[in-house]
Amino acid sequence: MSRRSILTPVITAAFFAVSTPAIGVDALLVELSSEASRPATNDLMQATVSAEASGASPGDLSAQINQSVAEALSAAKAFPTIKIKTGNTTTYPVHSKQGKIESWRMRSDIVLESSDATVLSGLLGKLQKSLTVTSLIASPSHETRRKAENEAMIDAIALFRERASLLAEQLGKSYSIKQMSISATGHVPRPLMRAARSMSQEITPMPVEAGESQVVISVSGKIAIE
């Protein structure tokens, strides 16, 4: 599975649009729409852990943070099912009331991603001995979302055709699809933990219940009643 960010808040994608030649002069052109949804398991977890420190010297802070990050990366590499990447590193001054720099603060992030929630929660328990867990988010993997979208698309098209047939039947005529567009929307990834969490000693793995997201497919188009 290729690495993909799961932080995108709303996913909207136009699948395709189809159209046919112009309708007859006496044809009735009708716009129709339908919608269907399918659940998609939140089987991809992403956690951000941060090393933070304050001090008088930016150089000393950098050495301290780099050591903490290196130790965390070494620990994470022992879990082959977890993907690892370094995140943002920020250093900024802390000013006194008089506006003078009295100290410095530094933070460096590590992003961990896995489809194995049990393994990831176990690693987070170990890392919280020295790092802060700043976010934990669950969302469907690309493969899981695509499967749910395909299933919902079949349902939405079937409903569109059912409505078109019903309308044509009530008018005693036949119909043909002249134009159709299909789009998919997804919800914001589910945050499992919002507040930063840091411990002075190793803790047991976090309990995680990822839940599901709803994938919605919308179909809109035009039919000709003739």
Kinemage of the C-alpha trace (Angstrom):
@kinemage 1
@onewidth
@group {chain A} dominant
@subgroup {mainchain}
@vectorlist {calphas} color= white
{ca met a 1} P 0.000 0.000 0.000
{ca ser a 2} L 1.535 3.326 -0.982
{ca arg a 3} L 1.863 6.072 1.554
{ca arg a 4} L -0.941 8.547 1.446
{ca ser a 5} L -1.837 11.393 3.681
{ca ile a 6} L -5.111 10.938 5.542
{ca leu a 7} L -5.415 14.510 6.696
{ca thr a 8} L -7.502 15.720 3.782
{ca pro a 9} L -10.743 16.945 5.400
{ca val a 10} L -13.225 16.383 2.545
{ca ile a 11} L -12.693 14.280 -0.563
{ca thr a 12} L -14.664 15.216 -3.677
{ca ala a 13} L -13.943 13.489 -6.971
{ca ala a 14} L -15.788 13.564 -10.287
{ca phe a 15} L -15.754 10.001 -11.592
{ca phe a 16} L -17.042 10.628 -15.082
{ca ala a 17} L -19.680 12.329 -17.155
{ca val a 18} L -21.385 10.837 -20.204
{ca ser a 19} L -23.653 12.347 -22.802
{ca thr a 20} L -25.373 11.263 -26.017
{ca pro a 21} L -26.442 13.101 -29.195
{ca ala a 22} L -29.222 15.678 -29.152
{ca ile a 23} L -32.736 14.459 -28.411
{ca gly a 24} L -35.690 14.536 -30.751
{ca val a 25} L -37.824 17.635 -31.134
{ca asp a 26} L -40.815 16.110 -29.310
{ca ala a 27} L -38.825 14.495 -26.509
{ca leu a 28} L -39.257 15.594 -22.912
{ca leu a 29} L -35.930 16.306 -21.189
{ca val a 30} L -35.967 15.557 -17.449
{ca glu a 31} L -33.272 16.100 -14.840
{ca leu a 32} L -32.902 13.364 -12.210
{ca ser a 33} L -30.591 12.684 -9.290
{ca ser a 34} L -29.912 9.878 -6.853
{ca glu a 35} L -27.591 9.181 -3.947
{ca ala a 36} L -26.273 6.117 -2.136
{ca ser a 37} L -23.846 5.547 0.714
{ca arg a 38} L -21.734 2.691 2.015
{ca pro a 39} L -19.727 2.382 5.243
{ca ala a 40} L -15.947 2.267 4.946
{ca thr a 41} L -13.952 0.894 7.870
{ca asn a 42} L -11.424 3.338 9.312
{ca asp a 43} L -8.567 0.889 8.857
{ca leu a 44} L -5.718 3.384 8.558
{ca met a 45} L -4.313 5.100 11.645
{ca gln a 46} L -2.026 8.111 11.721
{ca ala a 47} L -0.403 9.452 14.863
{ca thr a 48} L 1.839 12.456 15.377
{ca val a 49} L 4.306 12.377 18.268
{ca ser a 50} L 6.409 15.370 19.247
{ca ala a 51} L 9.649 16.015 21.063
{ca glu a 52} L 9.554 19.374 22.845
{ca ala a 53} L 12.040 21.209 25.032
{ca ser a 54} L 12.884 24.683 26.351
{ca gly a 55} L 16.245 26.167 27.192
{ca ala a 56} L 18.597 29.107 26.984
{ca ser a 57} L 20.602 27.884 23.980
{ca pro a 58} L 19.120 26.891 20.606
{ca gly a 59} L 22.160 24.711 19.993
{ca asp a 60} L 21.652 22.738 23.193
{ca leu a 61} L 17.938 22.376 22.411
{ca ser a 62} L 18.718 21.062 18.948
{ca ala a 63} L 21.053 18.409 20.340
{ca gln a 64} L 18.462 17.349 22.938
{ca ile a 65} L 15.597 17.202 20.451
{ca asn a 66} L 17.672 15.384 17.839
{ca gln a 67} L 18.572 12.717 20.368
{ca ser a 68} L 14.941 12.223 21.390
{ca val a 69} L 13.858 11.982 17.745
{ca ala a 70} L 16.658 9.538 16.909
{ca glu a 71} L 15.686 7.279 19.812
{ca ala a 72} L 12.027 7.381 18.778
{ca leu a 73} L 12.849 6.568 15.155
{ca ser a 74} L 15.000 3.653 16.271
{ca ala a 75} L 12.166 2.304 18.425
{ca ala a 76} L 9.610 2.727 15.614
{ca lys a 77} L 11.781 0.904 13.075
{ca ala a 78} L 11.385 -2.259 15.140
{ca phe a 79} L 7.754 -2.359 13.901
{ca pro a 80} L 7.807 -3.159 10.151
{ca thr a 81} L 4.052 -2.583 9.734
{ca ile a 82} L 4.425 1.068 10.753
{ca lys a 83} L 5.420 3.709 8.212
{ca ile a 84} L 7.556 6.510 9.587
{ca lys a 85} L 8.357 10.003 8.424
{ca thr a 86} L 9.755 13.059 10.139
{ca gly a 87} L 7.438 16.032 10.342
{ca asn a 88} L 7.888 19.721 11.017
{ca thr a 89} L 10.611 21.131 13.262
{ca thr a 90} L 10.106 24.590 14.751
{ca thr a 91} L 12.290 26.768 16.956
{ca tyr a 92} L 11.051 30.061 18.364
{ca pro a 93} L 12.084 32.533 21.065
{ca val a 94} L 10.223 33.097 24.319
{ca his a 95} L 10.143 36.793 25.175
{ca ser a 96} L 9.988 38.472 28.544
{ca lys a 97} L 7.466 41.184 29.359
{ca gln a 98} L 10.110 43.698 28.337
{ca gly a 99} L 10.343 42.120 24.894
{ca lys a 100} L 13.746 40.539 25.363
{ca ile a 101} L 14.479 36.923 24.474
{ca glu a 102} L 14.738 35.015 27.738
{ca ser a 103} L 14.688 31.442 26.400
{ca trp a 104} L 14.037 29.263 23.368
{ca arg a 105} L 11.545 26.506 22.639
{ca met a 106} L 11.876 23.769 20.045
{ca arg a 107} L 9.525 21.091 18.765
{ca ser a 108} L 10.056 18.295 16.246
{ca asp a 109} L 7.305 15.971 14.967
{ca ile a 110} L 7.301 12.346 13.846
{ca val a 111} L 4.351 10.978 11.843
{ca leu a 112} L 3.483 7.290 12.237
{ca glu a 113} L 1.029 5.473 9.973
{ca ser a 114} L -0.241 1.914 10.108
{ca ser a 115} L -3.207 -0.280 9.297
{ca asp a 116} L -2.476 -2.302 12.450
{ca ala a 117} L -4.084 -0.333 15.276
{ca thr a 118} L -2.882 -2.775 17.940
{ca val a 119} L 0.765 -2.471 16.953
{ca leu a 120} L 0.573 1.306 16.610
{ca ser a 121} L -1.077 1.751 20.007
{ca gly a 122} L 1.614 -0.432 21.541
{ca leu a 123} L 4.370 1.716 20.044
{ca leu a 124} L 2.663 4.896 21.231
{ca gly a 125} L 2.625 3.481 24.735
{ca lys a 126} L 6.413 3.090 24.560
{ca leu a 127} L 7.090 6.466 22.974
{ca gln a 128} L 5.036 8.362 25.538
{ca lys a 129} L 7.829 7.767 28.011
{ca ser a 130} L 9.650 10.715 26.448
{ca leu a 131} L 7.427 12.169 23.713
{ca thr a 132} L 4.009 13.775 23.470
{ca val a 133} L 1.232 12.292 21.334
{ca thr a 134} L -0.313 15.360 19.727
{ca ser a 135} L -2.843 13.705 17.407
{ca leu a 136} L -4.312 10.334 16.541
{ca ile a 137} L -6.567 10.093 13.484
{ca ala a 138} L -8.426 7.207 11.831
{ca ser a 139} L -9.698 7.053 8.240
{ca pro a 140} L -10.343 4.479 5.511
{ca ser a 141} L -7.314 3.365 3.524
{ca his a 142} L -7.312 4.119 -0.215
{ca glu a 143} L -8.273 0.534 -1.069
{ca thr a 144} L -11.089 0.403 1.487
{ca arg a 145} L -12.522 3.747 0.379
{ca arg a 146} L -12.354 2.779 -3.301
{ca lys a 147} L -14.219 -0.486 -2.652
{ca ala a 148} L -16.959 1.358 -0.752
{ca glu a 149} L -17.188 3.997 -3.507
{ca asn a 150} L -17.593 1.348 -6.196
{ca glu a 151} L -20.338 -0.414 -4.251
{ca ala a 152} L -22.153 2.856 -3.551
{ca met a 153} L -21.842 3.858 -7.206
{ca ile a 154} L -23.587 0.665 -8.312
{ca asp a 155} L -26.411 1.388 -5.849
{ca ala a 156} L -26.726 5.029 -6.905
{ca ile a 157} L -26.860 4.202 -10.640
{ca ala a 158} L -29.441 1.474 -10.016
{ca leu a 159} L -31.585 3.974 -8.119
{ca phe a 160} L -31.195 6.532 -10.923
{ca arg a 161} L -32.360 3.977 -13.497
{ca glu a 162} L -35.234 2.906 -11.240
{ca arg a 163} L -36.477 6.482 -10.988
{ca ala a 164} L -36.094 7.019 -14.719
{ca ser a 165} L -38.052 3.835 -15.471
{ca leu a 166} L -40.799 4.776 -13.030
{ca leu a 167} L -41.184 8.214 -14.555
{ca ala a 168} L -41.281 6.871 -18.103
{ca glu a 169} L -43.777 4.174 -17.098
{ca gln a 170} L -46.108 6.714 -15.521
{ca leu a 171} L -46.050 8.707 -18.759
{ca gly a 172} L -46.534 5.611 -20.883
{ca lys a 173} L -43.316 6.178 -22.763
{ca ser a 174} L -39.716 4.985 -22.912
{ca tyr a 175} L -36.599 6.798 -21.791
{ca ser a 176} L -32.944 7.101 -22.693
{ca ile a 177} L -30.109 8.565 -20.617
{ca lys a 178} L -28.678 11.634 -22.308
{ca gln a 179} L -26.271 12.893 -19.676
{ca met a 180} L -24.889 11.619 -16.380
{ca ser a 181} L -22.287 12.733 -13.874
{ca ile a 182} L -21.100 10.892 -10.775
{ca ser a 183} L -19.243 12.264 -7.768
{ca ala a 184} L -18.026 10.945 -4.434
{ca thr a 185} L -17.743 12.694 -1.097
{ca gly a 186} L -16.142 11.541 2.123
{ca his a 187} L -16.206 12.824 5.668
{ca val a 188} L -13.415 14.387 7.682
{ca pro a 189} L -11.005 11.770 9.130
{ca arg a 190} L -12.055 10.867 12.649
{ca pro a 191} L -9.779 12.248 15.407
{ca leu a 192} L -9.418 9.647 18.153
{ca met a 193} L -7.512 11.964 20.451
{ca arg a 194} L -7.496 15.752 20.412
{ca ala a 195} L -5.540 16.701 23.519
{ca ala a 196} L -1.787 16.253 23.765
{ca arg a 197} L -0.805 13.381 25.996
{ca ser a 198} L 2.563 12.916 27.667
{ca met a 199} L 3.680 10.567 30.438
{ca ser a 200} L 6.751 10.477 32.618
{ca gln a 201} L 6.976 6.714 32.270
{ca glu a 202} L 5.919 4.031 29.822
{ca ile a 203} L 2.197 3.276 29.787
{ca thr a 204} L 0.093 0.422 28.456
{ca pro a 205} L -1.158 0.557 24.852
{ca met a 206} L -3.975 2.993 24.138
{ca pro a 207} L -7.424 1.472 23.599
{ca val a 208} L -8.496 2.354 20.046
{ca glu a 209} L -11.924 2.049 18.434
{ca ala a 210} L -11.562 3.408 14.893
{ca gly a 211} L -15.173 3.027 13.745
{ca glu a 212} L -16.387 3.729 10.204
{ca ser a 213} L -16.767 6.566 7.717
{ca gln a 214} L -19.666 6.969 5.310
{ca val a 215} L -18.789 7.219 1.616
{ca val a 216} L -21.514 8.928 -0.416
{ca ile a 217} L -21.966 8.713 -4.181
{ca ser a 218} L -24.175 11.225 -5.963
{ca val a 219} L -25.531 10.695 -9.484
{ca ser a 220} L -27.159 13.459 -11.496
{ca gly a 221} L -28.155 13.523 -15.126
{ca lys a 222} L -30.725 14.094 -17.811
{ca ile a 223} L -33.063 11.608 -19.463
{ca ala a 224} L -35.154 11.964 -22.580
{ca ile a 225} L -38.751 10.707 -22.399
{ca glu a 226} L -39.935 9.811 -25.909
